[in-house]
Structure formats: C-alpha cells, structure tokens
Amino acid sequence: MENSYENAVKLAKEGDFKRSREILEKIVVHQKDNHQIWNNLGVVEQNLNNLEKALEYYQNAIRHNPEFWEAYYNQSLAYMKTGKLEEAERILGIYLAKNSRDSIAWNNYGIIQSQLGDINLAMDAMDKAVQYDDANYLAYYNKGKLFMEQEDYEKSIECFNKTQSLINILADNDILPYVKDTLYAATMLKAEALGLINAIPEGKMEYKKASEIKNTEPEALLRLGMLEADGKKYAEALELFKKAVERKPDLPDGWIELGYLYTQPEMEDHPEAIRCFRKSLEMDPYNLSVWNEVISICEKSGKEKDMEEAYKKMIQLFPDNDEVLNDAGAFFIQNREEYAEELLKRAMEINKDLTEPYINMGILYKNKASGSHNMEEKRMFAMQSLEYFNQALDMEPDDSWVMTKKEELIRQNERIFL
C-alpha cells in the first residue's frame, strides 16, 4: 500500500493527475482517517480543475487533523480560484495565525485583500511577504500593482525594478514559463508607469524588453506602436502594428490601432482604415467607438450605402442606446422619414433629457412642411416642427443653431405662424 501511495505522489509530480487520482481513491477506501491522502486527493482534483471536489477533500483532511496546516493553505487557494474570496481570507487567516512567517501565504493574502478592495490591508500583507523573504519577486510585483492603483508611479517603478532584478538573478535559458510571465507583466507595467510620468524614452525601452522576453510579444509591440504614434512617428508605428497583428491575428486592439493610424492625415487611407476596423469588429462587435469611426469614415468618403448598413447593424447591437438611435434617426431623415421618426421617438423614450432627438424631430417635420403642397398638412407639420424646436430650446436655451433653424422655419412658413 505504501508503494502505491508513493507512486501516486510521483505521478502527481509528473503531472499525471488522473492516474494519481485512481490510486489515491483506492487507498483512501482503506485509510479514511488519513489526512495526508485526503489532502493529496484535493491537490489532484484542484489540478484537474474540480474545485468543489478539492474543497471537500481538503475539509476531510482538516477534519481528521485540525492542525494539518498544509490543507488550510491548499483550501484557501481553491477558494481563491472559485472566487469565494471571503472564505479564502478566513481559511488563509487561520493558516497565517500558525505560520506567520510564510512569505508566499502573505502574498496570497495581499492578493485576496486587493480583490476585496482593501488596498491598505493588501499593502500590509505584501510588506510582510517581502519582510519574511526579500527574494519574493511576486510580492514586489503585486506591490507595484498596488502602487499603480494609488497612482504612486515612482514607487511602482521601484517595485517593478526589484521584480526584474530578482528574476534576472534566477533567469537563464531554463527559466520557468510562469516566472517569465511575471517578468513580462512587470516589464509591461513598468513601461506603462514610465509613460504616466512622461518618461517616454525609458517606457519605449521597457516595451522593447517586454517584446524580447516573450519573443516579440504582440501586446508589447502594440504598446510600443502606440507610443510611436503618439510621437507622430507613424511609419514606425505602422510597422509595429503590422507585426503585432501578424503574430496575433485575433488581437482586436491591434486592428483598431491600425485603423486609427490610417485615419491620420499623413497616413490617410480610408479603405484600409475601414478594413482594419471591420476586422476588429469581427472579434469584438460591441465596440461602439469603432462603429462610430466606421460611420465617420463612410460619411467623409460619401459612402451612404455603407453608412446605412453600418447603422442597421448598430441598431441591432445597441437597441437601447439613445445616442445610436438618435444618430441613426438623423441619418435616415433624408430617405426613410417614417423609420427615422420611429428611431428618434425610441431615443426620446430611453432618455428624455437628450436634446438631439428633439432637434432632429424638428428638422424632420420642417422637411415635411417644406415638401407638402397641402396647406392644412403643411400647417400641421410646421407646428409640430416648431414644438420640437421649442422643446429642444427649453433644454438648451443658448443653442444658437437650433434658434437659427427655428427662425428659418418661421420665415418659410410665415403665413402659418401669423
């Protein structure tokens, strides 16, 4: 039986959790009060992402040995993964009461407090983590993130520097993937912090480092390109954005930044901009700002048919967005008055304080009045137009454009308003 248990542990260490589970399940039938076996079953189930089962097994281990602290620690990790942060905090607190110098546990406790929104407790926990192990690069990384939340970018950079230096001591060609991920993340955040204190050249260097850490990581190339674009170095930005989407075609932000680049006067290429924006919308169709860019380019290019199709799609995606309904209604005034009126009325129902739908309804009925040859109908349309313009002016009394439209309406229909 002992050899079987050792074999199960060996299989788990090798990553063969299913075979390890099979052996442990057979053993525990005969050793139901063995806390170590229950704990190992919990570890196996947790690695197989069966978190509820893992929690049950850790509880069995604790029940059979209330002072088996390893099970408390493992249980807290499982609770963190399930998002039950209050339980994770409670269990890890029990563990730390008996293992107060465990740096990794303090780091985890800090993460829990950060996710619960208590930045001060989170920072205290991270301070304890580095107090008990000055080489805990994860704690320095998490401290850096906390300082960024507090907008203390100088201190965040200090923490990310420490993270980088500690990892570089460990680093060689055999660096573990999760360590490399931490180095990459710390370098990206350091670059962002440098940008926020206007240390742009240093920020660029950090983005380049981040790109090299993970073999030209697309996100790092994208950020570097954004910095180049901000500095109006559009050719350099174009090259970086293209590399980013080549390495990761399903990177919507990459296509968006390419699209924006093609809208710049120095790089203007409307068909390419539209292509890039549409590519991003295939992956993230609910990005309203990108749809608005598509509309803007179509309008500049005089592509009314494309604008119409875009608005129809936007109405499907955002049926309760008052601004989308208003803008679409304004567009359809010229060729589909009834549909435009329906959209504008829906916008008014959703947001009674939005001025634009009233203005557009005023324009719609002003057009109807101008186009009608029936005097009674003309009077009705003109009066309705005047009512909508007056409602808009009640909300925005100083809107000179609406006042001009109202005066124009009255001049055009002078006999009606006498």
C-alpha positions in Angstrom: 0.0 0.0 0.0 2.9 2.4 0.9 4.5 1.8 -2.5 1.1 2.6 -4.2 0.9 5.9 -2.3 4.5 6.8 -3.2 3.6 6.0 -6.8 0.5 8.2 -6.7 2.6 11.1 -5.4 5.2 10.6 -8.1 2.6 10.5 -10.8 1.1 13.8 -9.5 4.5 15.4 -9.5 4.9 14.3 -13.1 1.6 15.9 -14.0 -0.4 12.6 -14.5 -3.2 13.6 -12.1 -5.8 11.2 -13.4 -3.7 8.1 -12.8 -2.6 9.5 -9.4 -6.3 10.0 -8.5 -7.2 6.4 -9.4 -4.5 5.1 -7.0 -5.4 7.6 -4.2 -9.1 6.8 -4.4 -8.3 3.1 -3.9 -6.1 3.8 -1.0 -8.4 6.1 0.9 -11.1 3.4 1.0 -8.9 1.6 3.5 -7.4 4.7 5.2 -10.4 7.0 5.6 -8.8 8.8 8.5 -5.5 9.6 6.7 -5.4 13.4 6.4 -2.4 13.3 4.1 -4.2 11.1 1.5 -7.3 13.4 1.6 -5.1 16.4 1.1 -3.3 14.8 -1.9 -6.7 13.9 -3.4 -7.6 17.6 -3.0 -4.4 18.7 -4.8 -5.1 16.2 -7.6 -8.7 17.4 -8.0 -7.6 21.0 -7.9 -5.1 20.4 -10.7 -7.9 18.7 -12.7 -10.0 21.9 -12.1 -12.6 20.0 -10.0 -12.5 22.7 -7.3 -15.7 21.8 -5.4 -14.4 18.2 -5.0 -11.0 19.6 -4.0 -12.6 21.7 -1.3 -14.4 18.7 0.0 -11.2 16.7 0.3 -9.3 19.4 2.0 -12.1 19.7 4.5 -11.8 15.9 5.1 -8.1 16.3 5.7 -8.7 19.2 8.2 -11.5 17.2 10.0 -9.1 14.3 10.5 -6.3 16.5 11.6 -7.3 20.1 12.6 -3.6 21.1 12.9 -2.6 19.9 9.4 -1.8 23.5 8.2 -0.9 22.5 4.6 -4.6 21.6 4.0 -5.7 25.0 5.2 -3.3 26.7 2.7 -4.4 24.5 -0.2 -8.0 25.1 0.7 -7.5 28.8 0.6 -6.0 28.5 -2.9 -9.1 26.5 -4.1 -11.4 29.2 -2.6 -9.4 31.9 -4.5 -9.9 30.0 -7.7 -13.6 29.7 -7.2 -13.9 33.4 -6.4 -15.1 32.8 -2.9 -12.8 35.5 -1.5 -14.3 35.8 2.0 -13.8 32.1 2.6 -10.3 32.2 1.1 -9.5 35.2 3.5 -10.9 33.3 6.5 -9.1 30.0 5.8 -5.8 31.7 5.0 -6.1 33.8 8.1 -6.2 30.5 10.2 -3.1 29.3 8.4 -1.2 32.5 8.9 -2.0 32.6 12.6 0.2 29.5 12.9 2.6 30.1 10.0 3.1 33.9 10.4 6.5 33.9 8.5 5.2 32.3 5.3 6.1 34.9 2.6 4.1 33.2 -0.2 1.0 32.9 2.0 1.2 36.7 2.9 1.5 37.4 -0.9 -1.7 35.4 -1.5 -3.4 37.2 1.5 -2.5 40.5 -0.1 -4.0 39.4 -3.4 -7.2 38.5 -1.7 -7.4 41.8 0.1 -6.7 43.7 -3.1 -9.6 41.8 -4.8 -11.8 42.6 -1.8 -11.0 46.2 -2.3 -8.9 46.9 0.9 -5.7 48.4 -0.5 -4.3 49.1 2.9 -4.6 45.5 4.2 -3.3 44.3 0.8 -0.2 46.5 1.1 0.4 45.4 4.7 0.3 41.8 3.6 2.8 42.4 0.7 5.1 44.3 3.2 5.0 41.2 5.4 5.7 39.0 2.4 8.9 40.8 1.5 9.9 41.2 5.2 10.0 37.4 5.5 11.5 36.8 2.1 13.3 39.7 0.4 13.6 37.5 -2.8 9.8 37.1 -3.2 9.6 38.7 -6.7 5.8 38.0 -6.9 5.2 40.2 -3.8 7.3 43.0 -5.2 5.3 42.7 -8.5 2.0 42.8 -6.6 3.2 45.8 -4.5 4.0 47.6 -7.8 0.4 47.0 -9.0 -1.0 48.3 -5.7 1.1 51.5 -6.0 -0.2 51.9 -9.6 -3.7 51.8 -8.3 -2.8 54.5 -5.8 -1.2 56.5 -8.7 2.2 56.4 -7.0 4.1 55.6 -10.1 7.6 56.3 -8.8 7.1 53.7 -6.1 5.5 51.3 -8.5 8.6 51.6 -10.8 10.9 50.8 -7.8 8.9 47.6 -7.1 9.0 46.5 -10.8 12.7 47.2 -10.8 13.1 44.9 -7.8 10.9 42.3 -9.5 13.1 42.4 -12.6 16.3 42.2 -10.7 15.2 39.3 -8.6 14.0 37.4 -11.7 17.2 38.2 -13.6 19.2 36.5 -10.8 17.1 33.4 -11.4 17.0 33.8 -15.1 18.8 31.6 -17.5 17.8 29.6 -20.6 15.8 27.3 -18.4 13.6 30.0 -16.7 10.2 28.6 -15.9 7.3 29.8 -18.0 5.3 31.3 -15.1 8.5 33.2 -14.0 8.9 34.5 -17.5 5.2 35.6 -17.5 5.8 37.6 -14.3 8.9 39.3 -15.8 6.9 40.2 -18.9 4.0 41.5 -16.9 6.2 43.5 -14.6 8.1 45.0 -17.6 4.9 46.0 -19.3 3.5 47.7 -16.2 6.8 49.4 -15.6 6.7 50.7 -19.2 3.2 52.0 -18.6 4.2 53.7 -15.3 7.1 55.3 -17.0 4.7 56.6 -19.7 2.4 58.0 -17.0 5.3 60.1 -15.6 6.2 61.2 -19.1 9.5 59.2 -19.2 8.6 58.2 -22.8 12.1 57.1 -24.0 12.5 54.8 -20.9 9.0 53.5 -21.4 9.8 52.6 -25.0 12.9 50.7 -23.9 10.8 48.7 -21.4 8.2 47.8 -24.1 11.1 46.6 -26.3 12.4 44.5 -23.4 8.9 43.1 -22.8 8.7 42.2 -26.5 12.1 40.4 -26.4 11.1 38.5 -23.2 8.4 36.6 -25.0 9.8 36.6 -28.5 8.2 39.8 -29.9 5.0 39.6 -27.8 2.1 41.2 -29.8 0.8 43.2 -26.9 4.2 44.7 -26.2 4.6 45.5 -29.9 1.2 47.1 -29.9 2.0 49.4 -26.9 5.3 50.3 -28.4 3.5 51.2 -31.6 1.0 53.4 -29.7 3.9 55.3 -28.2 5.4 55.9 -31.6 2.0 57.0 -32.9 1.6 59.4 -30.0 5.0 60.9 -31.0 3.7 61.2 -34.6 6.3 58.6 -35.8 3.6 57.0 -38.0 5.9 54.9 -40.2 7.5 53.2 -37.2 4.0 52.7 -35.6 2.7 51.1 -38.8 5.5 48.6 -38.8 4.9 47.7 -35.2 1.1 47.4 -35.5 1.5 45.2 -38.6 3.9 42.9 -36.7 1.5 42.7 -33.8 -1.4 41.5 -35.9 0.8 39.2 -37.9 1.8 37.4 -34.7 -1.6 37.5 -33.3 -4.4 38.0 -35.9 -7.1 37.8 -33.2 -5.9 40.9 -31.4 -8.7 43.4 -31.9 -6.8 46.3 -30.4 -4.1 45.8 -33.0 -6.6 46.1 -35.8 -8.2 49.2 -34.1 -4.8 51.0 -33.8 -4.0 50.2 -37.4 -7.4 51.6 -38.4 -6.8 54.8 -36.4 -3.4 55.1 -38.0 -4.9 55.0 -41.5 -7.2 57.9 -40.5 -4.3 60.3 -39.7 -3.8 62.9 -42.5 -0.2 61.8 -43.0 -1.3 58.1 -43.5 -4.8 58.6 -44.7 -6.2 55.5 -46.4 -9.9 55.2 -45.9 -10.4 51.7 -47.5 -7.6 50.3 -45.3 -9.0 52.0 -42.2 -12.4 50.5 -42.8 -10.9 47.1 -43.5 -9.0 47.2 -40.2 -11.9 48.4 -38.2 -14.2 45.8 -39.6 -11.6 43.1 -38.8 -11.6 44.2 -35.2 -15.4 44.2 -35.2 -15.5 40.6 -36.3 -13.8 39.8 -32.9 -15.5 42.5 -30.8 -18.8 43.6 -32.4 -19.9 45.6 -29.4 -17.1 48.2 -29.6 -19.3 51.3 -30.1 -16.3 53.7 -30.6 -15.1 51.6 -33.6 -18.5 51.6 -35.1 -18.6 55.4 -34.8 -15.2 55.5 -36.6 -16.6 53.4 -39.4 -19.6 55.8 -39.7 -17.3 58.8 -39.7 -15.1 57.5 -42.5 -18.1 56.4 -44.6 -19.5 59.9 -44.2 -16.2 61.6 -45.2 -16.0 59.2 -48.2 -19.6 59.8 -49.3 -20.4 56.1 -49.0 -24.0 56.4 -47.9 -24.9 52.8 -48.7 -22.1 51.6 -46.3 -23.3 54.1 -43.7 -26.8 52.7 -44.0 -25.6 49.1 -43.5 -23.5 50.2 -40.5 -26.3 52.0 -38.8 -28.6 49.0 -39.3 -26.1 46.7 -37.7 -25.5 49.2 -34.8 -29.3 49.3 -34.1 -29.3 45.5 -33.9 -26.3 45.5 -31.5 -27.3 48.5 -29.4 -31.2 48.6 -29.5 -31.4 50.6 -26.2 -28.6 53.1 -26.8 -30.2 56.5 -27.1 -27.3 58.1 -28.9 -27.1 55.3 -31.5 -30.8 55.6 -32.1 -30.6 59.4 -32.4 -27.7 59.3 -34.8 -29.3 56.6 -37.0 -32.6 58.6 -36.9 -30.8 61.7 -38.1 -29.2 59.7 -40.9 -32.5 58.2 -42.1 -34.3 61.5 -42.2 -33.3 62.1 -45.8 -34.7 58.9 -47.3 -36.8 57.0 -44.7 -38.7 59.5 -42.7 -41.1 57.1 -41.0 -38.2 54.9 -39.9 -36.2 57.9 -38.7 -39.2 59.1 -36.7 -39.6 55.7 -35.1 -35.9 55.7 -34.1 -35.9 59.2 -32.7 -39.0 58.5 -30.6 -37.4 55.5 -29.2 -34.3 57.6 -28.3 -36.6 60.1 -26.5 -38.3 57.3 -24.5 -35.0 56.0 -23.4 -33.5 59.4 -22.4 -36.0 62.3 -22.1 -33.1 64.6 -21.3 -31.2 64.1 -24.6 -31.7 67.3 -26.7 -30.6 65.9 -30.1 -33.7 63.7 -30.8 -35.9 66.8 -30.3 -33.8 68.8 -32.7 -33.8 66.0 -35.3 -37.5 65.6 -35.0 -37.8 69.4 -35.5 -35.7 69.0 -38.7 -37.7 66.0 -39.9 -41.1 67.9 -39.6 -39.5 71.1 -41.1 -38.6 69.0 -44.1 -42.1 67.5 -44.2 -43.6 71.0 -44.1 -41.3 72.2 -46.9 -42.2 69.2 -49.1 -46.0 69.4 -48.6 -48.3 71.2 -51.0 -51.4 70.7 -48.9 -51.9 73.8 -46.8 -53.5 72.1 -43.9 -50.9 69.3 -43.8 -48.2 71.9 -44.2 -49.6 73.8 -41.2 -49.7 70.6 -39.1 -46.1 69.7 -39.9 -44.8 73.2 -39.3 -46.5 73.4 -35.9 -45.0 70.0 -34.9 -41.6 71.1 -36.0 -41.9 74.3 -34.0 -43.0 72.4 -30.9 -39.9 70.1 -31.1 -37.5 73.0 -31.6 -39.1 74.8 -28.6 -38.7 71.6 -26.5 -35.0 71.5 -27.5 -34.6 75.2 -26.6 -36.2 74.6 -23.2 -33.4 72.2 -22.5 -30.6 74.2 -24.3 -31.8 77.9 -24.3 -28.4 79.1 -25.7 -28.3 76.8 -28.7 -27.9 79.3 -31.5 -28.0 76.6 -34.2 -31.5 75.4 -33.1 -32.6 79.1 -32.8 -31.5 79.6 -36.4 -33.4 76.6 -37.6 -36.5 77.7 -35.7 -36.3 81.2 -37.3 -35.8 79.7 -40.7 -38.9 77.5 -40.1 -40.9 80.6 -39.2 -39.7 82.5 -42.3 -40.5 79.7 -44.6 -44.0 79.3 -43.2 -44.7 82.9 -42.3 -48.4 82.8 -43.3 -49.0 79.8 -41.0 -47.4 81.5 -37.9 -49.0 85.0 -38.4 
